[in-house]
Amino acid sequence: MPEILILIFAIILIILGLAGCILPIIPGPPVSFAGLLLLKYTNFVEAGKLDDFDTNLWYLAGAAVLVTVLDYIVPIWGTKKFGGSRTGTWGAGLGLVAGLFFAPFGLIIGPFLGAFIGEIIAGKDEKSSLRAAFGSFIGFLTGVILKFIVSGYITIVFIKEIIVS
């Protein structure tokens, strides 16, 4: 019975992790990873495969942490890549922090508005400012895609372990 409860909780974490790829309130890949980690403590991971499973866990833990960190950096990088100035980059970063208080939409709009306002303050015209803000939005979308890749792969490993055993 406890093994079934662990499995149910792990499935809930996997689902929440996938939802967290879009909802910035939930750190998607780490939550998905927690679900996979719980699976280790059930009989669904065969004893003979436990060493390989543990090795995969380390790689997936690293990927989950890396993608979570990149999710905060990529919107700022996108602003810079699309012609944003230092002020626009700072604006995107500050907008991201301010957006945390208005999640989930604040995390999308915050970097965009921050970059736009930063560029206006730096003296750029509206077109250049919108371009930098668009870069911030592209950075946000890139972060979402990266999170989906990692959480999706974790989900595939999870399902595979359940089906194979």
Summary of the structure (lengths in Angstrom):
residues: 165
radius of gyration: 19.3
end to end distance: 17.4
largest distance: 64.8
contacts: 606
relative contact order: 0.17
helix: 83%
strand: 0%
